[in-house]
């Protein structure tokens, strides 16, 4: 089994889900095995989850609409749709950042957490193409979203990693 498949939901995601509109529409981007989509579904949200490989997400709950799509090379599969929340963890495709901001309802919440420079000392990802530069995530949403929290730090759980999150 891949090590990320049995992980609990990110503590960052768990911290901020209470800020989402109760019962609202939430998108889990690059959902993998669905740890966040499952959490959101259990909390009563209407969840869309997208990944290029949906075979990792076995047994999607009823209130999760699972969609297979390559969001890096294909068209944005949610064109014209707006969400009360969007969750992205451990994934970075820089050209998608403006699309995510534009896909939020007014007052919607982007919960984003991914690897940053410095992570190469802990293991993978170590390629700079997949690591945020200092302040990059914050800069990507400047003027588009109101930031209520931002961190650029090293975490110890679920394993040591350099991350940025907002």
C-alpha positions as a printed Julia matrix, in Angstrom:
166×3 Matrix{Float64}:
   0.0    0.0     0.0
   1.22   3.52   -0.79
   2.14   5.37    2.4
  -0.28   8.28    1.75
  -3.34   6.06    1.4
  -3.79   5.34    5.09
  -3.24   8.88    6.36
  -5.79  10.69    8.45
  -7.1   14.0     7.18
  -4.61  16.84    7.38
  -4.7   18.74   10.67
  -4.76  21.96    8.62
  -7.86  20.83    6.74
  -9.51  19.67    9.95
  -8.79  23.05   11.54
 -10.5   25.07    8.8
 -13.5   22.95    7.71
 -15.61  24.62   10.41
 -15.29  27.85    8.39
 -17.09  26.29    5.41
 -20.78  27.02    4.85
 -22.66  24.11    6.52
 -23.86  21.65    3.88
 -22.06  23.64    1.18
 -20.46  22.44   -2.04
 -16.79  21.56   -1.6
 -14.23  20.41   -4.17
 -11.33  18.11   -3.25
  -8.64  18.65   -5.92
  -6.17  15.83   -6.65
  -8.13  13.78   -4.12
  -6.01  10.62   -4.26
  -7.54   8.0    -1.99
 -10.14  10.5    -0.78
  -9.14  11.15    2.82
 -10.43  14.73    2.68
 -13.46  14.0     0.5
 -14.51  11.32    3.0
 -14.09  13.72    5.95
 -16.1   16.42    4.18
 -18.85  13.94    3.25
 -19.07  12.74    6.87
 -19.5   16.37    7.93
 -22.48  16.77    5.6
 -20.94  18.69    2.71
 -21.82  18.03   -0.92
 -18.45  16.92   -2.22
 -16.91  16.77   -5.66
 -13.56  15.0    -5.84
 -11.27  14.97   -8.85
  -8.08  13.11   -9.68
  -6.45  11.79  -12.82
  -6.38   8.31  -11.22
  -9.63   7.54   -9.42
  -8.73   3.88   -8.83
  -7.11   4.91   -5.53
 -10.48   6.16   -4.25
 -12.37   2.94   -3.65
 -15.91   3.01   -2.26
 -16.69   6.72   -2.55
 -19.49   7.75   -0.14
 -22.89   8.58   -1.68
 -22.53  12.32   -1.28
 -19.16  12.36   -3.09
 -19.2   12.84   -6.87
 -15.92  11.35   -8.05
 -14.58  12.58  -11.38
 -11.6   11.3   -13.33
  -9.85  14.14  -15.16
  -6.32  15.22  -15.96
  -6.46  18.79  -14.66
  -2.93  19.51  -15.84
  -3.34  18.75  -19.55
  -7.1   18.75  -20.08
  -9.74  21.43  -19.67
 -10.87  22.44  -16.17
 -13.73  19.98  -15.57
 -15.67  22.41  -13.37
 -15.89  25.36  -15.76
 -18.69  27.68  -14.64
 -19.15  25.91  -11.29
 -18.54  27.65   -7.98
 -17.77  26.05   -4.64
 -18.14  27.14   -1.03
 -14.79  25.51   -0.38
 -11.88  23.99   -2.23
  -9.37  21.67   -0.56
  -5.93  20.94   -2.03
  -3.2   19.04   -0.2
   0.16  17.68   -1.31
  -0.39  18.86   -4.88
   0.99  21.73   -6.91
   0.16  22.74  -10.47
   0.9   26.46  -10.57
  -1.26  27.3   -13.62
  -4.31  26.03  -11.69
  -4.0   28.52   -8.81
  -5.95  31.38  -10.5
  -8.65  28.92  -11.6
  -9.1   27.72   -8.03
  -9.49  31.28   -6.74
 -12.02  32.01   -9.51
 -13.98  28.84   -8.69
 -14.93  29.97   -5.19
 -18.29  31.45   -4.3
 -18.06  34.9    -2.71
 -16.96  34.22    0.85
 -15.76  30.74   -0.12
 -12.69  29.22    1.48
  -9.57  27.81   -0.17
  -7.81  25.36    2.14
  -4.42  24.67    0.56
  -1.39  22.84    1.94
   1.56  21.6    -0.07
   5.32  21.2    -0.06
   7.75  24.1    -0.01
  11.41  24.64   -0.67
  13.42  23.04    2.07
  11.45  19.81    1.77
  14.32  18.25   -0.2
  16.17  17.7     3.09
  13.34  15.41    4.26
  12.87  13.38    1.06
  10.36  13.64   -1.75
   9.21  15.75   -3.35
  12.63  17.31   -3.82
  12.32  18.65   -7.37
  12.02  22.48   -7.19
   9.24  22.3    -9.82
   7.04  20.71   -7.14
   8.11  22.92   -4.23
   6.71  26.37   -3.5
   9.19  29.23   -3.28
   9.1   31.33   -0.09
   5.81  33.25   -0.02
   4.67  31.84   -3.38
   1.3   30.52   -2.22
   0.48  33.79   -0.5
   1.51  35.76   -3.58
  -0.63  33.54   -5.84
  -3.85  34.65   -4.12
  -2.89  38.27   -3.4
  -5.67  40.56   -4.6
  -7.98  37.59   -5.31
  -8.76  36.15   -1.87
  -8.8   37.46    1.68
  -6.2   35.43    3.56
  -7.25  34.54    7.11
  -4.26  32.3     7.83
  -0.95  31.5     6.19
   2.01  29.42    7.33
   5.39  28.6     5.82
   7.03  26.14    8.18
   8.34  22.66    8.9
   5.82  20.17   10.29
   6.6   16.91   12.07
   3.32  15.07   11.38
   2.44  12.9     9.54
   6.16  13.05    8.65
   8.72  15.87    8.68
   8.11  18.19    5.74
   8.51  21.81    4.68
   5.06  23.16    3.77
   3.14  26.27    2.93
  -0.54  26.44    3.72
  -3.34  28.94    3.61
